[in-house]
Amino acid sequence: MDPLDAGTLRDHGCIAILRANNAEHFPAVTRTLVDSGIHIIEFSLTTRGALTAVQELAGTLPAHVQLGAGTVTTVAEAKAAADAGARFLVTPAVSVPVIEYAGTVPLPIVVGAFTPTEILTAWTSGATAIKIFPAALGGPVYLRSLRDPFPEIPLVPTGGVDLSAASAYIAAGATALGMGSPLLGSAPEGGSLAELSARARQLRSALSAVQ
């Protein structure tokens, strides 16, 4: 199985972000995403039972599927995620201790940042990629402006990225997209899996057209 890196992110084009009150529906949502062509999936640690779900699913998914832990803010959370079998970590902000811990495991880590200073700090500390968050504040125009000083850093805009804007973000230089509720809808809370599958296939089609 390939580790999560810039090439894997670029090839897949999307990290699906699951967040809910509890993780009861995460297994069914995950399998629907995988069947619909979305193969990098993040379980937010703000969800009760997220790491238990990671642990239960980790050995049952195809080898090419990357299942990781998101909203990681402390080294203790990062260690718990690694112990549960997460294949990557995602943070909402720059935490150098968490980045350094990920490097010792080692685990790929996508680090949340917004300003050029935050981006450079995260990258030079060992981030695998940078989650531009919240992306909706600047949109594709802001992302494109970041590409000039940071042409080699993998950028993953996240937060308010709608399906209709997916192509624009990729065209602006996104390595991949972080997609939460615009993609998942109410599925993580028990909503329609058929509608989720339709959105996932729509996204895959849009990404394939510009990759």
N, C-alpha and C positions, 0 to 999 in steps of 0.2 A: 504494500500500500504506500502510495506517495505521500510525503508530508505536505502540509498546507504551506505553500510558498507562493511567490508572485505568479509563477507559471500556472499553478493549479487554480489560483483565484481568477486569472485571466481566462483560462479555459472554461471554467464553470460559470463565471460571470455574476454569481449571486450568493450571498449568505442569507438564508432564511432565518429570521429571528422569532423564536417562540416565547411568548410571555403570557401568563394567565394567573389566576388566583391559585390554582394547583395544577399539577402535571398529569392529571387523570387522562386527558385526551391526547397527550403528546405522542404516545406510540402510534396511534392511528393517523395523526397528522403527519408524523415523520414518514410513515410508509406511503401515504398519499403523495407527499412531496417527492419522494424517491421515484415512485412510479410515474410521476409527471415530469421528471427530468431535473429536479433540484436536488443536488447531492452534497451541498455544504450547509449544515444546519446547526444553529446555535440555540441552546436552552438557557434562558435568562435565570440567573440565580435569585432574582426577586420572586420567582415562582416557587411555591411550597412543593417540595418533593422533586425539584429539578435534577439534583444529582443522583437520586435514587433511579429516576427515569433514565439518565445517562448510563448508569451502571447496568440496568436491566437490558438496555437496547444495544450497548456497545458491541457485544459479541454476536448479535443476531443480524446485523446489517451487512450488505455487500461490502467487500474490502475497499471499494473506491469511494464509499460514502464517508464524509468527514463529519463527525458529531462532536461539537465543542460546548464549552461553558461560557456564557456571557455575563455582563454586568459584574465582573470580578473586580473587587476594589481592595482586597487585602491579600497578603501572602498566605494567610490561613485558608481563605477561600480558594486561592490558586492551588494550594496543596490538596485540599479536599477534592477539587475538580480533577486533578491529576490522578489521585488515588481511585476515583470513580471510573476512570477510563476515558476522560475527555481527550480528544486528539488535538485540540487547540483551545486557546483562551482568548476572550475579548474583554477589553476594559472600556468604561465610559469616559475615562480621563487618564492623564499621564500619571502613573505611579512607578517611579524608578525601582523601588524594591520589588514590585510585582514583576516588572520586566526582567530584572536580574534573576529572580527566582525561576521564571520560565526558562531562562537560558541554562540553568543548572540541571533541569529535568532530563533532557531539554524538551520543551513544548513550543510550537509556534504561538505567537501572540500578536493579535491585532489590537492596536492601542488607540483609544479615543483621543482626538486632538482637534483643534480648530484653527488656531493662529499659526503663522510660520514658526514662531519661537517654540510653541508646543510640539509641532510636527518635527522640527529638527532635534529637540530634546529627546523625544520618543525614539526617533530613528537611530540617533547616535548611542542611545542606551541599549539598543538591541532589539527593537521591535521588528517583527516580520513584515508588517504592513501597518498603515495608518488609517484608522476609521475617522473620516471627516465628519464630526458630529457637533451640533445638529446641522446636517447638510442643507436643510431647507432655508436656513438663514441667509445663505449666499447663493444657493442654486448652482446650476452648471457654469454660470459666468464666473463665480468665485473659484470653482474647481479649476477652470481653465487657467485662471490667473496664478494658481499655485503650481501649475505644471512648468512654468518658465523657470523658477528657481529650484524646483525639485523634480527634474525630469526622470530620475531613476527610482524614486520612492513609490512603492505601490500605494495607491490611494483608494479607499473604499468609502464613498459617501453613504451616510446612514442617517436616518431621522427625517421623516417627511418626504422620502423619495417615492413618488407615485409611479404606478405602472406607465402612465402616459409620458413620464419624463425619463424613463429608463434609457432610451436611445440617446437622448440629449446628454445625459451624464457620461455615457460611454464615449460619445463623440467628443466630449470636453476633456477626456483623458482619464476617466475612472478605470481602474484596474478591474474592479467588480463593484457590486452594489450591495449594501445591507438593507434588506427589505423586511419590515415588520408588518404592521396592520394593513398597509395597502395591498400586500400579497396575502397575508394569512386571514384577514377578516376576522370573523368570530370563531373560526375553526378551533383554535386552541382552547376555547371555552365550551366546545361541543357543537359549534355551528356546522354548516354544510360542507362536507368533504368534496362533494361534486363541484360546488362553486369554487372551492380552493383549487381543485385540479384544473378547472378551466382557467383560472387566473395564472396558475403556474405555467401552463402550456402557452398562454398568451405571452407571458414574460420570456419564456425560453425562445419563442419565435422572434420576439423583438430583439433579444440579445444576439441571436444567430444572424440577424440581418445586418448588424453593425460590427460584429467581432471579426 
